[in-house]
Amino acid sequence: MSDTIFGKIIRGEIPAERVYEDDHCIVINDISPQAPIHRLVIPKQSIAKLCDANEDHRALLGHLMWVAAKVANDAGIGDACRFVINNGEGGGQTVFHLHVHVLGGIEMSEQTL
């Protein structure tokens, strides 16, 4: 497990309201939301960034996408949302524990976010 803020949240060392949880991941609200609805889908297994994933992670990656869609649908934004994975410092990643941003509740355009 990573020693990032997400690893600490998963282990219960830092409190966070879990919007969803299963054996493979948790979903929390982003503490610095970029949209009215901004949730993070975080795997319990630590992978620093998407490009570090290997073939053994295929099922987990698919599960994260399924959970992201479920979270969007449950929040009522399934028909108008954005899913984002930042990869590496140059790609805007600030916490090096893979996570999927689920954003919605505003009109999205190419310039949004």
Backbone bond lengths (Angstrom), bond angles and torsions (degrees), N, CA, C in turn:
res aa  C-N    CA-C-N  psi(-1)  N-CA   C-N-CA  omega(-1)  CA-C   N-CA-C  phi
1 M - - - 1.456 - - 1.519 109.04 -
2 S 1.301 116.20 138.95 1.459 119.90 -177.84 1.523 111.41 -73.44
3 D 1.317 115.07 159.16 1.455 120.97 177.50 1.528 110.69 -97.91
4 T 1.325 116.79 19.92 1.458 121.43 176.42 1.525 109.53 -76.16
5 I 1.312 116.43 174.68 1.464 120.17 176.51 1.529 110.51 -58.46
6 F 1.334 117.62 -35.09 1.462 119.57 179.64 1.523 111.59 -69.59
7 G 1.319 117.46 -39.53 1.460 120.05 175.25 1.518 111.09 -60.52
8 K 1.328 116.50 -40.75 1.470 121.13 179.22 1.521 111.15 -67.31
9 I 1.339 117.52 -37.29 1.468 120.53 176.79 1.518 109.64 -66.43
10 I 1.316 117.82 -45.27 1.466 121.48 179.83 1.522 110.84 -58.96
11 R 1.330 116.79 -41.40 1.470 121.02 -179.91 1.524 112.81 -77.34
12 G 1.331 118.17 -7.33 1.461 121.27 179.69 1.514 113.78 84.71
13 E 1.338 117.87 10.25 1.464 121.00 179.66 1.527 111.77 -76.98
14 I 1.318 116.97 -25.42 1.463 123.55 175.67 1.521 106.33 -122.96
15 P 1.336 117.45 127.19 1.471 118.42 -178.66 1.520 111.75 -72.08
16 A 1.316 115.13 144.05 1.461 122.68 174.53 1.521 107.56 -159.16
17 E 1.319 115.97 137.58 1.456 119.95 176.46 1.519 108.69 -71.68
18 R 1.310 116.11 123.05 1.461 121.43 -180.00 1.522 108.60 -91.61
19 V 1.312 115.10 115.47 1.453 121.62 179.57 1.525 109.66 -74.53
20 Y 1.326 116.07 -30.74 1.463 123.28 -179.06 1.521 106.88 -155.39
21 E 1.331 115.69 147.94 1.465 120.21 174.60 1.513 109.29 -154.17
22 D 1.317 115.80 142.02 1.454 121.93 170.84 1.533 107.39 -142.96
23 D 1.305 117.44 -167.94 1.466 120.87 -176.92 1.531 113.32 -65.59
24 H 1.331 116.76 -20.59 1.463 120.62 -171.35 1.527 115.40 -110.15
25 C 1.332 117.39 -21.13 1.460 118.84 -175.54 1.522 111.87 -157.52
26 I 1.329 114.00 167.64 1.456 121.42 171.23 1.526 107.30 -126.13
27 V 1.328 115.67 160.32 1.456 122.12 174.01 1.517 107.09 -129.19
28 I 1.338 115.30 129.02 1.457 121.13 178.05 1.525 108.93 -130.60
29 N 1.330 115.75 163.44 1.458 120.58 172.06 1.516 108.34 -79.20
30 D 1.339 117.02 139.78 1.458 121.71 177.53 1.524 109.13 -67.40
31 I 1.333 117.48 136.18 1.472 120.25 -179.06 1.522 112.28 -76.93
32 S 1.317 116.94 -11.85 1.463 121.92 176.80 1.529 108.38 -131.34
33 P 1.336 116.78 69.72 1.462 120.05 -170.83 1.519 113.60 -63.83
34 Q 1.324 114.82 140.40 1.457 123.09 177.42 1.532 111.28 -102.24
35 A 1.318 116.51 1.40 1.460 123.60 178.78 1.529 107.01 -155.24
36 P 1.342 117.72 162.52 1.471 119.21 178.88 1.531 113.19 -54.80
37 I 1.321 116.74 -36.60 1.464 121.28 172.86 1.518 106.43 -115.95
38 H 1.326 115.81 118.07 1.472 121.10 -179.69 1.526 107.18 -143.59
39 R 1.318 115.09 99.88 1.463 121.45 -178.40 1.521 109.23 -112.77
40 L 1.330 114.98 154.11 1.459 122.31 178.80 1.520 109.38 -118.02
41 V 1.305 116.38 126.31 1.466 123.07 175.32 1.523 105.67 -99.09
42 I 1.330 116.18 116.27 1.461 121.96 -171.37 1.531 110.10 -122.80
43 P 1.328 117.99 121.05 1.463 118.87 177.55 1.526 111.05 -70.31
44 K 1.320 115.90 145.06 1.471 119.83 175.96 1.523 110.73 -71.20
45 Q 1.307 116.45 -29.62 1.467 120.64 175.12 1.518 107.72 -79.77
46 S 1.298 116.61 131.18 1.452 120.86 -176.57 1.525 111.36 -81.49
47 I 1.331 115.12 120.83 1.463 124.09 170.16 1.526 103.23 -129.42
48 A 1.318 117.87 122.97 1.463 120.05 -173.45 1.530 111.83 -60.52
49 K 1.319 117.45 -47.60 1.467 121.03 179.57 1.518 108.97 -150.28
50 L 1.320 115.59 161.89 1.460 120.49 -175.14 1.518 112.12 -55.44
51 C 1.324 117.50 -41.09 1.468 120.09 -178.16 1.524 113.41 -72.03
52 D 1.326 117.88 -3.57 1.467 121.99 172.67 1.527 111.55 -90.97
53 A 1.326 117.66 -9.07 1.464 120.88 -179.03 1.530 109.73 -67.17
54 N 1.323 114.61 149.40 1.457 119.57 177.58 1.527 109.13 -125.82
55 E 1.309 115.65 -176.81 1.463 120.12 -175.97 1.528 112.55 -57.35
56 D 1.325 117.23 -31.37 1.467 120.49 178.72 1.528 112.24 -65.13
57 H 1.326 118.09 -17.42 1.464 122.46 -177.81 1.526 113.24 -94.46
58 R 1.314 118.64 1.01 1.472 121.26 -174.12 1.516 112.50 -55.78
59 A 1.314 118.32 -48.42 1.468 120.84 -178.13 1.528 110.74 -64.91
60 L 1.324 116.95 -40.67 1.462 120.50 178.91 1.525 110.77 -63.03
61 L 1.325 117.86 -43.74 1.465 121.07 179.93 1.530 111.11 -61.88
62 G 1.313 116.51 -41.78 1.464 120.03 175.94 1.515 111.60 -62.96
63 H 1.315 116.12 -40.23 1.464 120.65 178.98 1.530 110.70 -63.38
64 L 1.332 116.96 -41.02 1.470 119.95 178.79 1.522 110.71 -60.73
65 M 1.335 117.77 -40.10 1.468 120.86 178.50 1.525 110.41 -65.85
66 W 1.328 116.86 -41.42 1.462 120.82 178.76 1.527 109.94 -62.22
67 V 1.333 117.25 -44.64 1.470 120.99 179.32 1.529 110.29 -64.75
68 A 1.324 118.05 -40.93 1.463 120.64 178.28 1.531 110.45 -58.46
69 A 1.327 117.22 -43.97 1.464 120.65 178.30 1.529 110.90 -65.55
70 K 1.320 117.29 -41.23 1.465 121.27 178.36 1.524 110.51 -61.31
71 V 1.329 116.81 -45.36 1.463 121.96 179.80 1.533 110.16 -61.33
72 A 1.321 117.18 -43.13 1.470 121.08 178.28 1.526 110.44 -62.84
73 N 1.324 116.88 -46.95 1.467 119.98 179.24 1.521 111.34 -62.62
74 D 1.323 117.40 -43.94 1.463 121.35 179.95 1.527 111.70 -62.58
75 A 1.338 117.08 -31.09 1.465 121.57 179.71 1.527 112.12 -84.93
76 G 1.336 117.04 -3.47 1.455 121.00 178.91 1.518 114.34 79.90
77 I 1.335 116.90 17.76 1.467 119.96 -178.91 1.529 112.10 -116.14
78 G 1.321 117.22 14.37 1.455 121.34 -174.91 1.518 115.06 -59.32
79 D 1.328 117.96 -24.60 1.462 120.34 179.39 1.521 113.11 -94.91
80 A 1.334 117.65 -1.63 1.470 120.47 -177.95 1.523 109.18 -156.43
81 C 1.318 115.69 80.07 1.465 119.23 -177.97 1.518 109.72 -149.56
82 R 1.299 114.21 174.22 1.463 120.76 177.77 1.526 108.04 -132.10
83 F 1.333 115.45 138.51 1.456 122.71 174.65 1.519 106.59 -112.38
84 V 1.336 117.10 129.79 1.455 121.08 -175.47 1.523 109.71 -132.84
85 I 1.344 115.68 135.26 1.460 122.42 169.61 1.522 106.50 -127.01
86 N 1.325 116.15 113.47 1.461 120.37 174.96 1.523 107.78 -84.12
87 N 1.326 117.06 141.86 1.458 120.37 -176.78 1.523 110.23 -129.74
88 G 1.317 116.50 109.44 1.459 121.93 177.88 1.521 112.16 82.26
89 E 1.311 114.36 161.98 1.461 120.60 -178.22 1.524 111.51 -57.83
90 G 1.324 117.17 -42.73 1.457 121.15 179.22 1.519 113.51 -67.70
91 G 1.324 116.46 -18.31 1.461 121.91 177.78 1.512 112.97 -96.43
92 G 1.333 116.59 8.14 1.457 120.48 177.04 1.518 115.17 91.24
93 Q 1.326 118.12 6.67 1.458 120.35 179.75 1.521 109.18 -75.77
94 T 1.339 116.73 129.24 1.462 121.15 179.71 1.526 112.64 -113.55
95 V 1.321 117.60 -23.14 1.466 122.11 175.28 1.519 106.67 -116.19
96 F 1.325 116.10 118.63 1.456 120.46 -174.33 1.524 112.00 -89.28
97 H 1.328 112.92 64.09 1.462 126.00 171.08 1.526 102.40 -145.41
98 L 1.314 116.91 111.83 1.457 122.19 -176.60 1.527 111.26 -42.07
99 H 1.335 116.26 137.19 1.456 121.41 175.11 1.520 109.20 -158.08
100 V 1.322 114.91 153.46 1.459 122.18 179.97 1.521 108.27 -111.15
101 H 1.327 116.75 125.07 1.460 121.76 174.66 1.529 108.16 -84.63
102 V 1.332 116.40 133.68 1.458 122.89 173.12 1.525 105.99 -116.80
103 L 1.339 116.33 113.33 1.465 121.27 -173.65 1.516 110.93 -122.16
104 G 1.328 116.01 139.68 1.457 119.79 176.78 1.509 111.87 -174.76
105 G 1.315 114.20 -173.40 1.450 120.16 -179.10 1.515 112.95 92.75
106 I 1.341 116.67 4.15 1.462 122.57 174.35 1.521 107.66 -139.02
107 E 1.308 115.19 160.75 1.465 120.25 175.63 1.519 108.84 -66.96
108 M 1.301 117.08 124.50 1.453 121.72 -179.61 1.532 109.82 -96.64
109 S 1.311 116.01 141.47 1.459 121.71 173.83 1.515 107.02 -140.71
110 E 1.305 117.33 179.04 1.462 120.10 178.13 1.517 111.16 -62.15
111 Q 1.325 117.13 -30.37 1.458 121.31 -178.42 1.518 113.78 -86.08
112 T 1.335 117.64 -16.30 1.456 121.05 -179.09 1.510 110.63 -66.37
113 L 1.304 116.45 132.12 1.458 123.66 175.60 1.486 108.41 60.13
